[in-house]
Amino acid sequence: MRAEHVWTDATVRATSALARDVLALEIAPLDGARLWSPGAHIDVSILVGARAEVRSYSLVGEWNPARYRIAVKRQPQGRGGSAYMWSLEPGARLTVGAPNNRFELAHDSPDYLLVAGGIGITPILGMASSLAASGANFRVLYGVRSRADLALADEIGAAVGDRLEIFVSGEGRRIEASAEIARLGAGGELYLCGPLGMIEDFRRAWGASGRPPSAFRVETFGSSGAFAPEPFRVRVRGREIEVAVPRDRSMLDALEAAGVEIVADCRRGECGVCAVDIIDVEGRIDHRDVFLSDHQRRDGRKMCPCVSRASGQIAIDVGRRED
């Protein structure tokens, strides 16, 4: 089941390169851009081959009543969304959803730590600009593999000045999660958007610090995983059905297309609503969500089919589950 959306027609107004493999798109809704707050995203209706799908993209910068601005990283091993978005030229028509925010910035914290990895800078820019305008205490950490991967660095630098620190792993600088959390003031909040490995590092360090889980806020993108995506097959307990999951399609989408109804909400690996029970695995599970705990992943009894994948063949139960 998909969450209800308010859709509108839109036009690609402009495109521009932000960094290696990062493309910015300005999208003008025909009825104007709805008001949104830092951390928000829009859904975009795309085509993967002849198949209609939906992808979510963080909104960049500050609200503009005439357009939405997003940034898309090209993912050769992804599920086809970035390839479609990169194919668009000015004048192309799109259908987009109204802004939605699952990564809302609170404005009552004594201190903030904003952390971005790669394309994860997209929601962080708006947060940093908002905090700078309000005079809040904050720092921004931006990690990339090489300087060619820096996107929006000039914009965020202009907005926050020396509160921005850039870490280029190719130059021997990496963000040390435990040390940076230790520098965060008492009662401070952490906002993080980046690849799964970075999220896991910070989540473990945050837990070890004894700080409250409610002050650790995460936005993720489901393309990051431990292994390159590959086709696999899913058997569903209690049904005479075996579903093939292509490399470029999520397990959730493939199951729904085969008539298997699964309750789902965020479809981004964050809420856990779609989690299913794993009955058997002939291969390996590639957990790409940020909902399941380390213990649950090691236990190997659940997975979030909206973003997580497998190799070989797995059997699952989508019936009523007891937590």
SERO-4910 file (N, C-alpha, C, O; in steps of 0.05 Angstrom, whole numbers):
BEGIN
 pado doro    nc1    nc2    nc3   cac1   cac2   cac3    cc1    cc2    cc3    oc1    oc2    oc3
  Met    A     17    -24      0      0      0      0     18     25      0     37     26     15
  Arg    A     12     44    -17     27     69    -18     13     91     -3    -12     93     -3
  Ala    A     29    108      9     17    132     21      5    150      0     14    150    -23
  Glu    A    -16    164      7    -30    181    -12    -12    205    -19      2    215     -1
  His    A    -12    213    -43      3    236    -52    -15    257    -66    -36    250    -77
  Val    A     -6    281    -64    -18    303    -80      1    309   -103     23    319    -98
  Trp    A     -7    302   -127     11    304   -150      4    329   -167    -19    338   -167
  Thr    A     24    339   -180     20    362   -198     39    360   -222     60    348   -220
  Asp    A     31    371   -245     48    371   -268     69    393   -264     65    413   -251
  Ala    A     92    388   -276    115    406   -273    132    405   -298    130    387   -315
  Thr    A    150    424   -300    169    426   -322    197    429   -311    202    444   -292
  Val    A    216    416   -324    244    420   -317    253    447   -329    253    451   -353
  Arg    A    260    465   -311    267    492   -320    296    495   -328    303    509   -346
  Ala    A    314    480   -313    343    482   -319    357    458   -306    347    447   -287
  Thr    A    380    452   -317    397    431   -306    426    442   -306    433    459   -322
  Ser    A    442    432   -287    470    441   -285    486    420   -270    475    407   -252
  Ala    A    511    418   -276    529    400   -262    538    413   -236    547    436   -235
  Leu    A    536    397   -214    545    407   -188    572    395   -180    587    408   -166
  Ala    A    577    371   -189    602    357   -182    603    333   -201    586    329   -218
  Arg    A    625    317   -198    626    293   -214    602    275   -208    598    268   -185
  Asp    A    587    268   -228    564    250   -226    541    262   -209    525    247   -199
  Val    A    540    288   -205    518    301   -191    506    323   -209    519    341   -217
  Leu    A    480    320   -214    465    338   -232    444    353   -216    429    340   -201
  Ala    A    443    379   -218    422    395   -206    399    399   -226    404    404   -250
  Leu    A    375    397   -217    351    402   -233    333    422   -219    327    419   -196
  Glu    A    325    443   -234    304    461   -225    278    453   -237    275    452   -262
  Ile    A    258    447   -220    232    437   -229    211    457   -222    207    463   -198
  Ala    A    196    466   -242    176    487   -237    148    474   -239    139    467   -261
  Pro    A    133    471   -216    106    461   -217     88    481   -231     92    505   -228
  Leu    A     69    472   -246     51    490   -261     35    508   -242     27    530   -250
  Asp    A     30    499   -217     14    515   -199     32    527   -177     22    536   -156
  Gly    A     58    528   -182     76    540   -162     86    520   -142     73    500   -137
  Ala    A    109    526   -130    121    508   -109    107    512    -82    104    534    -73
  Arg    A     99    490    -70     87    492    -44    108    498    -23    132    491    -26
  Leu    A    100    511     -1    118    518     20    130    493     33    115    473     38
  Trp    A    156    493     38    168    470     51    190    480     70    198    503     69
  Ser    A    198    462     88    218    469    109    243    452    105    242    431     92
  Pro    A    266    460    116    291    445    113    288    416    120    276    409    141
  Gly    A    299    399    103    297    370    107    276    356     90    274    332     90
  Ala    A    259    372     77    237    362     61    247    349     35    269    354     26
  His    A    230    332     23    235    320     -3    210    321    -20    188    325    -10
  Ile    A    214    316    -45    191    312    -63    193    284    -76    215    274    -80
  Asp    A    170    273    -82    170    248    -98    167    256   -128    153    275   -135
  Val    A    180    241   -145    179    245   -173    171    220   -187    182    198   -182
  Ser    A    151    221   -205    143    199   -221    162    195   -244    166    214   -260
  Ile    A    174    171   -246    194    167   -267    187    142   -283    168    128   -277
  Leu    A    202    138   -304    199    113   -320    225     98   -320    246    109   -325
  Val    A    223     72   -313    246     54   -315    238     35   -337    223     16   -333
  Gly    A    249     39   -361    239     25   -385    211     35   -390    207     59   -394
  Ala    A    192     17   -391    164     25   -395    148     25   -368    124     28   -368
  Arg    A    162     20   -346    150     17   -320    150     43   -304    171     55   -301
  Ala    A    127     51   -294    125     75   -278    132     69   -249    123     50   -238
  Glu    A    150     85   -238    158     82   -210    161    110   -198    157    130   -211
  Val    A    167    111   -172    169    136   -157    196    137   -143    205    117   -131
  Arg    A    209    160   -144    234    164   -130    231    189   -113    216    207   -120
  Ser    A    246    190    -91    245    214    -73    272    228    -74    293    216    -75
  Tyr    A    271    255    -75    295    271    -76    292    294    -56    272    308    -55
  Ser    A    313    298    -40    314    320    -21    313    347    -35    325    350    -57
  Leu    A    299    366    -23    299    393    -34    323    408    -25    331    406     -1
  Val    A    335    423    -43    361    437    -38    357    466    -32    341    480    -45
  Gly    A    371    476    -12    371    505     -6    346    514      8    336    501     26
  Glu    A    337    538      1    314    550     14    290    550     -5    292    548    -29
  Trp    A    266    554      7    241    554     -8    241    576    -29    248    599    -23
  Asn    A    232    569    -53    228    588    -74    200    583    -85    194    561    -93
  Pro    A    183    604    -86    155    599    -94    152    590   -124    131    581   -132
  Ala    A    173    593   -140    171    587   -168    181    559   -176    174    549   -197
  Arg    A    198    547   -158    209    522   -167    220    506   -144    224    516   -122
  Tyr    A    223    479   -149    238    462   -131    265    457   -142    269    457   -167
  Arg    A    285    454   -125    312    448   -134    321    421   -121    319    418    -97
  Ile    A    330    403   -137    340    377   -127    367    371   -140    375    385   -159
  Ala    A    381    352   -129    406    343   -140    406    312   -141    398    299   -122
  Val    A    415    301   -164    413    273   -168    441    262   -175    454    271   -193
  Lys    A    450    242   -159    475    230   -164    471    206   -184    453    190   -180
  Arg    A    488    205   -204    486    183   -223    495    157   -210    517    156   -199
  Gln    A    478    137   -212    483    111   -199    482     89   -220    461     78   -226
  Pro    A    505     82   -233    505     62   -254    495     35   -244    484     20   -260
  Gln    A    498     29   -218    488      3   -207    461      7   -193    453    -11   -178
  Gly    A    448     29   -197    423     34   -184    399     21   -198    403      3   -214
  Arg    A    375     30   -191    350     17   -201    338     33   -224    314     29   -230
  Gly    A    353     51   -236    343     64   -260    333     93   -256    329    107   -275
  Gly    A    330    101   -231    320    128   -226    339    150   -234    330    169   -247
  Ser    A    364    147   -227    383    168   -234    387    170   -264    390    191   -275
  Ala    A    387    147   -278    390    147   -307    367    163   -320    371    178   -339
  Tyr    A    343    159   -310    320    173   -321    323    203   -315    319    220   -334
  Met    A    329    210   -291    331    239   -284    353    252   -300    351    275   -308
  Trp    A    376    238   -304    398    250   -320    390    253   -349    403    268   -364
  Ser    A    370    238   -359    363    240   -387    345    265   -392    341    272   -415
  Leu    A    336    278   -371    317    300   -375    332    325   -383    354    331   -374
  Glu    A    319    341   -401    330    366   -410    311    388   -404    287    383   -399
  Pro    A    320    413   -404    301    435   -399    277    434   -418    280    430   -442
  Gly    A    254    437   -406    229    435   -421    215    409   -418    191    406   -425
  Ala    A    229    389   -407    216    362   -402    194    364   -382    195    380   -363
  Arg    A    173    348   -386    150    349   -368    152    326   -348    162    304   -354
  Leu    A    144    332   -323    145    313   -301    119    314   -285    103    333   -288
  Thr    A    115    294   -269     95    295   -248    109    292   -221    124    273   -217
  Val    A    103    311   -203    117    311   -177     97    313   -155     75    323   -158
  Gly    A    105    302   -132     88    303   -108     93    328    -92    113    342    -95
  Ala    A     74    335    -75     78    357    -56    100    351    -37    105    328    -31
  Pro    A    114    372    -27    136    367     -8    127    352     17    105    357     27
  Asn    A    144    334     26    139    319     50    164    319     67    186    319     56
  Asn    A    162    320     93    185    322    110    186    301    132    170    302    151
  Arg    A    204    282    129    209    262    150    235    267    164    245    251    180
  Phe    A    247    290    158    274    297    169    273    326    179    291    342    174
  Glu    A    252    331    195    246    358    204    268    368    223    276    354    241
  Leu    A    276    393    219    295    406    236    281    420    259    263    436    255
  Ala    A    289    412    284    278    426    307    294    451    312    317    453    305
  His    A    281    471    324    294    497    327    297    505    357    298    528    364
  Asp    A    297    485    375    299    491    403    322    476    417    322    473    441
  Ser    A    342    468    401    365    454    413    387    474    420    391    493    405
  Pro    A    403    469    441    425    486    448    449    483    429    466    501    428
  Asp    A    450    461    415    473    456    397    465    436    376    448    419    380
  Tyr    A    478    438    352    471    420    330    497    410    317    517    425    315
  Leu    A    496    385    308    517    374    291    504    364    266    488    346    267
  Leu    A    511    376    243    500    368    217    522    353    202    544    363    199
  Val    A    516    329    193    536    312    180    525    303    153    502    293    151
  Ala    A    541    307    132    533    299    105    555    281     93    579    286     97
  Gly    A    547    261     79    565    244     64    557    245     35    535    236     28
  Gly    A    575    255     17    569    255    -12    544    271    -19    541    294    -11
  Ile    A    526    258    -33    501    271    -42    483    277    -18    463    291    -21
  Gly    A    490    267      6    475    274     30    476    303     38    462    311     57
  Ile    A    492    319     24    493    347     29    467    361     22    462    384     31
  Thr    A    450    349      5    427    363     -5    408    372     16    400    396     15
  Pro    A    399    356     36    381    368     56    396    384     77    385    402     90
  Ile    A    422    379     80    438    392    101    442    422     94    444    438    112
  Leu    A    444    429     68    448    457     61    426    474     72    431    495     84
  Gly    A    401    467     68    378    483     78    378    485    108    372    506    119
  Met    A    385    462    122    386    463    151    407    482    161    402    498    178
  Ala    A    431    481    149    453    498    157    446    527    152    451    544    169
  Ser    A    434    533    130    426    561    124    406    571    144    408    594    153
  Ser    A    387    555    151    366    562    170    378    567    198    371    587    211
  Leu    A    396    550    206    408    553    233    426    578    233    427    592    254
  Ala    A    440    583    211    457    606    210    441    632    212    448    651    226
  Ala    A    418    632    199    400    656    199    389    661    227    383    684    234
  Ser    A    385    639    242    373    642    269    393    647    291    386    651    314
  Gly    A    419    646    284    440    650    304    445    626    322    456    629    344
  Ala    A    437    602    313    441    578    330    470    569    331    486    577    314
  Asn    A    476    553    351    503    540    353    502    514    336    486    497    341
  Phe    A    520    512    317    521    488    301    547    485    287    563    504    284
  Arg    A    553    460    278    575    454    261    566    437    238    546    422    241
  Val    A    579    438    215    573    422    192    598    406    184    619    418    179
  Leu    A    595    380    182    616    362    173    608    350    146    586    339    144
  Tyr    A    625    353    126    618    344     99    641    325     89    663    334     85
  Gly    A    634    299     86    654    279     78    649    270     49    627    264     42
  Val    A    671    269     34    670    259      6    695    242      1    714    242     17
  Arg    A    694    227    -20    718    211    -27    740    227    -40    763    223    -34
  Ser    A    732    246    -57    751    263    -70    739    291    -74    715    294    -72
  Arg    A    756    311    -80    745    338    -83    728    340   -108    711    358   -109
  Ala    A    731    322   -127    713    322   -150    685    314   -143    666    319   -158
  Asp    A    681    303   -119    654    295   -110    641    316    -93    617    313    -86
  Leu    A    654    338    -88    642    360    -72    620    374    -88    624    384   -110
  Ala    A    596    373    -77    573    387    -89    562    407    -69    559    401    -45
  Leu    A    556    431    -78    544    452    -62    563    463    -40    554    477    -22
  Ala    A    589    455    -41    607    464    -21    610    495    -20    611    506      1
  Asp    A    610    507    -43    612    537    -44    588    550    -32    590    569    -17
  Glu    A    564    538    -38    540    550    -27    538    547      3    531    566     17
  Ile    A    544    524     13    542    520     42    564    535     57    561    545     79
  Gly    A    588    537     44    610    553     55    602    582     58    608    595     78
  Ala    A    589    593     37    581    621     38    560    626     59    559    647     71
  Ala    A    543    605     65    522    608     85    532    606    113    522    620    131
  Val    A    552    589    118    559    583    146    588    590    153    596    588    176
  Gly    A    605    596    133    632    604    138    649    582    151    649    559    141
  Asp    A    663    589    173    682    570    185    668    548    202    681    532    215
  Arg    A    641    548    202    627    526    215    627    501    198    619    479    207
  Leu    A    636    503    174    637    480    155    665    469    156    685    483    154
  Glu    A    666    442    159    692    428    157    689    405    137    670    389    138
  Ile    A    707    405    117    706    385     96    727    363    100    750    369    107
  Phe    A    718    338     96    735    315    100    737    300     73    717    290     63
  Val    A    761    298     62    765    283     37    780    258     43    804    259     49
  Ser    A    767    235     41    780    210     49    804    204     31    823    191     40
  Gly    A    803    212      6    825    208    -12    850    223     -5    872    217    -14
  Glu    A    847    243     13    869    259     23    876    251     51    892    264     65
  Gly    A    865    229     61    871    218     87    855    230    110    863    226    133
  Arg    A    834    244    105    817    255    126    790    242    126    775    243    106
  Arg    A    783    231    149    757    218    152    743    229    177    757    237    196
  Ile    A    717    229    177    702    238    200    703    217    222    695    194    217
  Glu    A    712    224    246    712    205    268    687    210    284    684    230    299
  Ala    A    669    191    282    642    195    294    643    200    324    631    219    334
  Ser    A    658    183    338    658    186    368    670    213    376    659    225    395
  Ala    A    691    221    363    704    247    371    685    270    365    684    289    381
  Glu    A    671    269    343    654    292    335    629    293    354    620    315    361
  Ile    A    619    270    361    596    269    379    604    280    407    589    294    420
  Ala    A    629    274    415    639    283    441    640    314    442    638    326    463
  Arg    A    644    326    419    646    356    417    619    369    418    617    393    423
  Leu    A    598    354    413    571    365    413    562    372    441    565    356    459
  Gly    A    551    396    444    543    405    471    521    388    483    507    374    469
  Ala    A    519    389    510    499    374    524    471    382    514    466    406    510
  Gly    A    454    362    509    428    367    499    427    373    469    406    380    458
  Gly    A    450    371    455    451    376    427    439    354    410    434    332    419
  Glu    A    433    361    385    421    342    366    439    337    342    454    355    334
  Leu    A    438    313    331    454    306    307    435    301    284    416    285    287
  Tyr    A    440    313    261    425    308    236    445    298    216    465    310    210
  Leu    A    439    274    204    458    260    187    444    251    162    423    238    163
  Cys    A    457    256    139    448    245    114    472    235     99    490    251     93
  Gly    A    473    210     92    496    199     79    493    169     73    471    158     77
  Pro    A    514    156     64    513    128     58    510    110     83    515    120    105
  Leu    A    502     85     78    496     67    100    520     64    119    516     63    143
  Gly    A    544     61    109    567     57    126    571     80    145    577     76    169
  Met    A    568    105    136    571    128    153    549    129    174    554    134    197
  Ile    A    524    123    166    502    122    184    507    102    207    502    108    230
  Glu    A    516     78    199    521     58    219    543     66    239    541     61    263
  Asp    A    564     78    229    586     87    246    575    107    267    581    105    291
  Phe    A    559    127    258    549    147    276    528    135    294    526    144    317
  Arg    A    512    116    285    491    105    302    504     90    325    495     92    348
  Arg    A    525     74    319    539     60    341    552     79    361    550     75    385
  Ala    A    565    100    350    579    119    367    559    134    384    564    140    407
  Trp    A    536    141    373    515    155    387    504    137    410    501    147    433
  Gly    A    499    112    404    490     94    425    510     91    447    503     90    471
  Ala    A    536     89    440    557     86    461    560    111    477    569    110    500
  Ser    A    552    134    466    555    159    481    534    163    503    538    179    521
  Gly    A    513    147    502    492    149    522    472    172    517    455    177    534
  Arg    A    474    185    495    456    207    488    428    195    480    427    172    471
  Pro    A    407    211    483    380    200    477    376    194    447    384    210    430
  Pro    A    364    171    441    360    164    413    343    185    398    347    189    374
  Ser    A    326    199    412    308    219    399    324    243    387    313    257    371
  Ala    A    349    247    396    365    269    387    383    261    363    399    277    354
  Phe    A    380    237    354    395    227    331    376    224    307    359    206    307
  Arg    A    379    242    287    361    243    265    376    235    239    398    245    234
  Val    A    363    218    223    377    207    200    359    209    175    335    204    176
  Glu    A    372    215    153    359    213    126    378    195    110    402    198    111
  Thr    A    367    177     95    384    158     80    375    157     51    355    168     44
  Phe    A    390    142     35    382    136      8    387    106      3    408     96      8
  Gly    A    366     93     -7    366     64     -8    385     51    -28    387     27    -29
  Ser    A    399     67    -43    418     56    -63    444     46    -50    459     32    -63
  Ser    A    449     54    -25    474     46    -13    471     19      1    453     15     17
  Gly    A    488      1     -6    488    -26      6    516    -37      7    535    -25     -3
  Ala    A    518    -61     19    544    -73     21    553    -86     -5    577    -90    -10
  Phe    A    534    -93    -22    540   -108    -47    526    -94    -70    505    -81    -67
  Ala    A    536    -98    -94    523    -88   -118    496   -103   -121    495   -127   -116
  Pro    A    475    -90   -130    449   -103   -134    451   -125   -155    464   -121   -175
  Glu    A    437   -147   -151    436   -168   -170    408   -181   -169    394   -178   -149
  Pro    A    399   -194   -190    373   -207   -189    372   -229   -168    392   -242   -162
  Phe    A    348   -233   -156    344   -255   -138    315   -263   -138    298   -250   -151
  Arg    A    308   -285   -125    281   -295   -125    270   -297    -97    285   -302    -78
  Val    A    244   -293    -94    230   -293    -69    207   -312    -69    190   -310    -86
  Arg    A    207   -331    -50    183   -348    -46    167   -337    -23    178   -329     -2
  Val    A    141   -338    -25    123   -327     -5    108   -350      9     94   -365     -4
  Arg    A    112   -352     35     99   -374     50     69   -372     47     57   -351     49
  Gly    A     57   -396     44     28   -398     42     16   -392     15     -8   -392     12
  Arg    A     34   -386     -5     24   -380    -31     41   -395    -52     65   -399    -48
  Glu    A     28   -404    -72     42   -418    -93     53   -397   -112     44   -394   -135
  Ile    A     73   -383   -103     84   -361   -119    114   -358   -113    123   -360    -90
  Glu    A    129   -352   -134    157   -345   -132    161   -321   -149    155   -321   -173
  Val    A    172   -300   -138    174   -274   -151    204   -268   -158    221   -271   -141
  Ala    A    208   -261   -183    235   -253   -192    238   -223   -187    222   -207   -195
  Val    A    260   -216   -173    266   -188   -168    289   -179   -185    312   -188   -181
  Pro    A    285   -162   -205    307   -154   -223    327   -136   -208    321   -126   -186
  Arg    A    350   -132   -220    371   -115   -208    361    -87   -204    369    -73   -185
  Asp    A    344    -77   -223    336    -49   -222    308    -45   -210    295    -25   -216
  Arg    A    299    -63   -193    273    -60   -180    274    -69   -151    289    -88   -145
  Ser    A    260    -55   -134    260    -63   -106    244    -88   -102    226    -95   -118
  Met    A    250   -102    -81    235   -127    -74    206   -120    -68    188   -135    -76
  Leu    A    201    -98    -55    174    -90    -49    158    -85    -74    135    -94    -77
  Asp    A    169    -70    -93    155    -65   -118    150    -91   -134    128    -94   -144
  Ala    A    169   -109   -134    165   -134   -149    143   -151   -136    127   -163   -150
  Leu    A    143   -152   -110    122   -167    -96     94   -155   -101     75   -169   -106
  Glu    A     92   -128    -99     67   -115   -104     57   -120   -133     33   -124   -138
  Ala    A     76   -119   -152     68   -124   -180     58   -152   -184     42   -157   -202
  Ala    A     67   -171   -167     58   -199   -169     33   -204   -153     24   -227   -152
  Gly    A     21   -183   -142     -4   -186   -127     -1   -192    -97    -20   -198    -84
  Val    A     23   -189    -87     28   -194    -58     26   -167    -44     43   -149    -48
  Glu    A      6   -163    -28      1   -137    -14     18   -136     11     16   -154     28
  Ile    A     33   -115     14     49   -110     37     44    -82     47     46    -63     31
  Val    A     38    -78     72     35    -52     83     61    -37     83     81    -48     93
  Ala    A     62    -13     72     87      2     70     81     32     74     58     40     70
  Asp    A    101     47     81     97     75     85    119     91     71    116    100     49
  Cys    A    142     94     84    163    112     74    176    102     48    184    119     32
  Arg    A    179     76     45    192     64     22    221     74     19    231     74     -3
  Arg    A    233     81     41    260     91     41    278     77     62    301     84     66
  Gly    A    267     56     75    283     41     94    285     54    121    303     48    137
  Glu    A    266     72    128    268     87    152    247     80    173    253     81    197
  Cys    A    223     73    164    201     70    184    197     41    193    186     37    215
  Gly    A    205     21    177    202     -7    185    174    -18    181    169    -41    188
  Val    A    155     -3    171    127    -12    168    126    -37    150    110    -55    154
  Cys    A    142    -38    129    141    -59    109    157    -84    117    157   -104    102
  Ala    A    170    -85    140    188   -107    148    173   -134    146    150   -137    155
  Val    A    186   -153    134    175   -180    131    193   -200    146    216   -195    151
  Asp    A    182   -223    152    197   -245    165    212   -261    144    201   -268    124
  Ile    A    237   -267    150    253   -285    133    251   -313    143    256   -319    166
  Ile    A    242   -331    125    239   -359    133    264   -375    126    273   -393    141
  Asp    A    276   -369    102    299   -385     93    315   -367     74    303   -351     59
  Val    A    341   -371     73    359   -357     55    378   -376     42    392   -391     56
  Glu    A    378   -376     16    399   -391      1    416   -370    -13    414   -366    -37
  Gly    A    433   -357      2    449   -335     -8    455   -316     15    464   -325     36
  Arg    A    452   -290     11    457   -271     32    437   -248     31    426   -242     10
  Ile    A    434   -235     53    416   -211     55    434   -186     56    454   -185     70
  Asp    A    426   -166     40    440   -141     40    421   -120     52    405   -108     38
  His    A    424   -116     79    406    -97     93    415    -68     85    438    -60     89
  Arg    A    395    -53     75    400    -26     67    383     -6     81    382     18     74
  Asp    A    369    -15    102    351      3    117    367     15    141    389      6    147
  Val    A    354     34    154    365     45    178    346     41    201    348     54    222
  Phe    A    327     22    198    307     16    219    315     -7    236    314     -4    261
  Leu    A    323    -29    225    330    -53    241    356    -48    257    374    -34    247
  Ser    A    357    -59    281    380    -57    298    402    -76    288    397    -94    272
  Asp    A    426    -72    298    448    -91    292    441   -119    300    446   -138    286
  His    A    428   -122    323    420   -148    333    400   -161    314    402   -185    308
  Gln    A    380   -146    305    360   -157    286    373   -165    260    365   -185    248
  Arg    A    392   -150    251    405   -158    226    422   -184    229    421   -201    212
  Arg    A    436   -185    251    452   -210    256    433   -234    260    439   -256    252
  Asp    A    410   -229    273    391   -250    277    380   -261    251    373   -285    250
  Gly    A    378   -244    231    370   -253    204    342   -262    201    336   -279    185
  Arg    A    324   -251    218    296   -260    216    277   -240    204    254   -246    198
  Lys    A    287   -215    198    270   -195    186    287   -179    165    311   -178    166
  Met    A    272   -167    147    284   -148    128    264   -128    118    239   -133    120
  Cys    A    273   -106    109    255    -85     98    257    -86     68    276    -76     56
  Pro    A    236    -97     54    238   -102     25    237    -76      8    241    -78    -16
  Cys    A    231    -53     20    230    -29      4    258    -21     -6    261     -9    -27
  Val    A    279    -28     10    306    -21      1    326    -44      3    345    -45    -13
  Ser    A    322    -63     21    341    -84     25    338   -105      3    317   -108     -9
  Arg    A    360   -119     -2    361   -138    -24    373   -165    -14    380   -168      9
  Ala    A    375   -184    -33    387   -210    -27    402   -220    -52    401   -207    -73
  Ser    A    415   -242    -48    426   -257    -71    415   -285    -70    406   -294    -48
  Gly    A    415   -299    -93    404   -326    -93    374   -326    -90    360   -315   -106
  Gln    A    364   -340    -69    335   -343    -65    329   -341    -35    344   -351    -19
  Ile    A    307   -328    -29    298   -327     -1    269   -334      0    254   -333    -19
  Ala    A    260   -342     24    232   -347     30    223   -329     52    237   -325     72
  Ile    A    200   -317     49    190   -297     69    161   -303     77    147   -319     63
  Asp    A    153   -291     99    125   -292    108    115   -263    109    127   -247    123
  Val    A     93   -257     95     83   -230     96     57   -229    112     42   -209    110
  Gly    A     51   -250    126     26   -251    142     29   -234    167     49   -220    171
  Arg    A      9   -236    184      9   -220    209     33   -229    226     38   -252    230
  Arg    A     47   -208    236     71   -214    252     68   -203    280     56   -182    284
  Glu    A     79   -218    299     80   -208    327    108   -197    332    128   -210    327
  Asp    A    109   -172    342    135   -160    348    147   -172    373    169   -164    382
***
